[in-house]
């Protein structure tokens, strides 16, 4: 498949795109809003000549935040336009940069030549930065036509994804060849990009900028104060974060088993997607006394579950806990960011499905900072062990924090690469 055929198929598939938006809007009404932006119409007024950063959704937006703040500081004269594809990503961007007048935001238009061209002519960026693996052939080609350098930052490419791209070499090779910088997390991934057609001189191993996560010095004191307010300073508290459909039942089953031995244990359950908040609340409430974070209800002595149904608070919710389970890993989703709890010196648990974070998982596992579980029984047993053996929990947490500190510096290497393009 070449780009012409890809573009034709994309146009033919637009009715399916519209249907998907309609179906998603029934669960999450925000998908039915700002549709014109997705075709590069009714774009907000924007200052031109800055840096365009694309972060597809919430996870990429959070990962991009330290880079964006560093770019704001390094280039005080340049506006930064942040695009995403999801309402949750959009909400997260607006929340993170609400007080920064140089941040501009809209949805990224669909990967159609005319939509990509309209968007680029509207923004006229000096540099395009795409986070992780969100590769769109027409957007990249339209940048190349206009002489706009394109960088892929914090790039990831699993073996499975590489095989998928290789099946469409006629589309993939020209696209990668048009990119000016591919800043990858590991040498293994660098080799995959080279084999797929990236220019070797443009591929640079910088490491993962997720290791450069900075923690607000007030975060832990705020968390301790809230636990004291709940009179939960001595209660065992664990968090299951970024959970997906099919995981919540397993986690609640584990929590019920845990409470047979630790009746005062509190679970903070944080679904990954806001459209699931209500259904997960009903699931929790049907089994255990549950309060919602969004309702501002205090956690009482008999509260068994706190549902984390707010946006932009995940690090704070981690800080409230003694033990962290990272979701998307008991189901075949590939896992989520293991480094956020590690940065808070928490022992980290996950399921076995970590194909999106193989290298980071291996580093944490080898350091003794990560323990994988397969089911509710295994999860309950591991949480119980860490409650009853606090020195083991402290050792795991310290090991994870040491891995974080040992691998920092990727952000600076990335910024140097972007600086050369500017």
N, C-alpha and C positions, 0 to 999 in steps of 0.2 A: 504494500500500500504506500502510495506517495501522498504528498500534502494535498494535491488536487482532488484525489479520490476521497481522502479523509474529509475535506471541506464539503464535498458533495454529500457524503453520507451524513455529516453533521446537519446540513440543511434539511435533508430528508427526515432526520430524526427529531426535528423541532417540535412536531406534535407530541411526541413522547416526552420531550423536555417539559412542555406545557402541562401535560397530564401529571408528570411527577411533581411539578410545583403545586398543582391543584391538590393532589393527594397529601402532600406534606403540609400544605396550609390548613388542612382539616385538623391535624394534630397540633401544628404550630402556626397560628395565624400570620406570624411575621413573614412566612414564606410567600404569602399572597400580596405583600407590600413591596414597593420600590422595584417592581418588575421592569420598568422602563430602563433602569440603570443596567440591568443585565444585558441589554441590547445597545448600551452606550447612548441612550436618549435621556433627557432630563437629568443630566449629570449636574451636581452642585457646582457653583462657581469656584474656581480654583486658581491659586497662584501657579505660574508656570516656571519651568526651568529648574526644578528641584530633583529629589530622589523619589522614585516609586518603589515601594516595598509591598510584595504580595505575600500574605499569610492566609492560607485557605480557610482555617477555622480557629477554634479557641486555642488548641494546643500550639499551633504554629504562631499565633499571636503572642502567647505568653513567652514562647522561646525567642521571638523576635524583639521583645520589649527592651532587653539590655542593649542590643545592637542599635535599635532606633534611638534610645536615649543617648548613646555614645555618638551617633551621627548628628543629633541635634546639637550636642556640645561641640563637636569637631567642625561643623559647618553651620555656624550661626546665621549665615545669610541665606540658607537654602530651605525652602518648604519641603515637607515630606508627605507624600501621598500614600496612604495605606489602603490596600484593597483586600477583600476577603470574599468568600462565597456563601457563608451561612449567616443567619440572623444572630446566632449566639456569638460567632466571631465578631460580627459588627458591634454588638453590644459590649463585648469585651474591649475592643479597640477604643470605643468612645469612653468607657469607664477608665481605662488606663491613662488616656491622654486628654482628659476633659479640660485640664488647665493649661494645655500647650497650644497656643494660637497658630503655630506653624504646622501642626498636624492637620492634614486634609484626609477625608475618608469617603469611599463609596464602594459598592460592589464591583468586582471585576466583571466586565462584560464577557459573554460567552465567546468561545474561541472560534469566531467567524472573522474572516479577513476584514470585512467592512466595519464590524463592531470594534475589533481590536484597533483598526486604523483611526476610527472616530475618537476612541478613548485616548490614544497616544497623541493625536492632534490637539485634544482638549487639555491634556496635562503637560505635554512636551517635556518629559523628564530628561535629565542629563545622564541618569543611570537607572537601570531596572535591577532590583534585587528580589529574587524569588526564594522563598523559604522551603528548604528540605527537598521535596520531590514533586512539586506541582508544576509539571512541564506541559506547556500548551504550544503546539507547533506554530499556529498562526500568530499568536502574540509575540513569540520569539522572532519569527520571520519579519513581522511588521516593525519590530525594533531594529532589526538588522538593516532593513530598507532605509530607515531614518538615521542610521549611524548611532543608535543608542546602545551602549554596551550592556550586556545582560549577565548578571552574576547569579549563580545558584549557591545560596548560603546554607551552611549547616547541612549539607547534602547527605541524604541517606539513599542507599540502593541495595535492597536485599537480593539474595540470589534468585528468589522467585520473581521479583519485579524485573530483574535484569533479563531473565528468560522471556518474560512478557514483552519487553521492549525489543528484544532481539528478533522476535517473530515479525516485527514491522520495521525491518531495517531501512526500507526505503523512506520511511517517515522519520525514524529515530536518528539515523546518521546525519542527515543534513541539519536537523534541528540542533543536535549537540555541537556540530561543527560551527554553528553560528553564535555559540555562547563564548563570552570573553573570560569568564572565571567560573570554575566549578570547585568550590571550597568544601571538601568532603571530610567526613568524620574519621575515616580509617583508610589505611593503604589498601585493604581488600576492596573497599568500595571505589577507591580511585582506579584500581585496575579494571573494575567492571565498567566504569564510565569510558575509559580509554578503549576497551574492547568494543564498546557500542558505537564509537565514532567521535568521541570528544578529542579535541586537539591536545596532545600530551602536555604542551607548555601551558595550557590553560587549566589543568587539573592540579590542585594544590591540597595537600593533607593539612588541615588546620585543627582537627579535633572537633569535639562537640561544644558549642557555646552554651549548652545546657549546664555544663560544669561551672560556668561563670555566673550562676544564679547568686544574686546578692539578697541577703535577708535583712529586712528592716529591723533595726536594733530594738524597736518598741514592740515587735511582734510577740516574742515570748513573754515579756512582762504583761502585755494585754491578755494573752491566753491564760496565764496563771491567775490573773485577777478575776477573769470570768469563771474559771473553775472554782475559785474560792467563793465567788458570789453564788454559784450553784451548790456550794458545800460539797463539792466533788473532788477536793484536793487529794483525798486518799482513795477514791474509787478507781478501779481499773478502767481505763478508757481506751478503746481502740477504734480506728477509722477504717472503713472500706470505701475507697475513693474511686471516682471515674468508672463506676460500674455500668455494665451493659445488660440488655435484656437477657434473661437466663441466668444471671449471676446473683441477683438479689435474693432469690429463693434459697440458693446455696448458702449465702452469707447469713441470712436469718436463721437457717437451720443450724449453722455453726454457732451463732450467738445463743440460741436456745440451749444447745449442748454445753456451752461455756458457762451459762448461768446456773446449770445444775451444780457446778463446783464453786462459782463466784457469783452469788445471787445479786450482787450490786454492780456487776459489770455493765458499762454503758457503751453502746455502739453508735458511732457517727457514720451514717450511711449517705454517700454523696453520688447520686446518679450522674452519668456523664452528660446526658442530654436533657434540657429543661422540659421538653414535651413529655418526658416520663415522670416528672415530679409527682403529679397527682396520682397516677396509677401505682407508683412505688409507695406513696404515703398510704394509700388504701391497703396495699399488701402488708405493710408494716403494722398498721393499726389493727388489722384483723388478727395479728399474732401476739403483739406485745405493746405495752403502753408507749406511745410515740408522740413526740412534739415536732413541729416544723420550725426550722431556723427562721424562715421568712415571716412567721407570725410573731416573732419576738417573744415567744413563750419561754419562761424559765424552765430549766431542767430540774425536776423535783427528785426526791429520793426514790420514788417508785418509777421514774422514767427509765425505760430500757433502751430506747432508740431515739436519737436526734437525727432528723432528716435534714441534710444539708442542701436545701433547695434555694440557695441564693447564688448569684453570679459574682465572680471576682474574689471569692473568699476562701478558695481552696487552701492556700498556704496557711491562713489563719486557722482553718479547721484542722489541718495537719498539726499545727502547733498546740491544739487543745488535747491531742492524743498522746498516748504512751507507746503505741504500736501501730504500724501502718500496713494495710493491705492495699495494693494497687490493682485496680480492676482492668477489664478488657483482656484478662489473661486466663480466666477459668473457661471462657469461650474463645473460639478461634478468631479473635480480633487482632491479636498481635501485641497487646499490652499498651501501657501508657508510661508517662515519665516517672521513672523510678528515682530520679535524682532530687525531686522536691522533698520527699520525706528524708532522704539521706542527708540533705543540706541542713535539716533540723535535728540531726543525730538520732533519728528514730530507727529502730530495727524494722527492716522492710520485708514484707511477705508478698508473694504473687502466685498466680497459677502458672501452669506450664507453657502457655501460649505467649511467647515473648519474641516472636520473629521480627517485630519492628525495632527491637532494642537488644539484639543478640550480643553485641560487643559490650555495651554498658552492663547488661545483666551478667555477662561472664566476669567482668571486672569486679562487680559487687559480690558475686557468688564466691569468687576465688579469695576475696578479702574477708569472707565470713560475714558480710553485711546483708545478704539476701538469702531467704529460705523459700523454696517453692513448695506448694501444696497442690493436691489434685482434686480434693473434694471437701465437703462440709466437715467430715470427721477429721481429716488432716488439718484443716484450717483451725478448727476448734482446739485440737491438741496442741498446735504450735502457739496459738495465742495464750492458751493456758500455761504452757511451758515458760513463755516469756514473762507472764505475770508472776509465776511462782519462783522463777530464777532471775531476779532483776539484774544480777551481775552479767548474765548472758545477754540480756537485753541491752545493757550499757555497752558491752563489748561490741555487739552488732552495730549499734548506733555510732560508736566511735570509729569503727572500721569504715562505715559508709561515709562519714564526714572526712576521713583521711583520704579516701578515693576521690572525693570531690576536690579537695585542696590540691592533691597531687596532679590533677589533670586540668587545672585552670590555665588560662592563657589563650584559649582558642579564639575568644572574642577579639583580642588585640591582633592576632594573626589575620583574622578575617578583615578587620578594619584597615589594616595595612594593604591588603589586596584590593579592597574597595577604593582606597585612597589613590592607588595607582591608576585605576580606571577613571577616576574623576580628574 
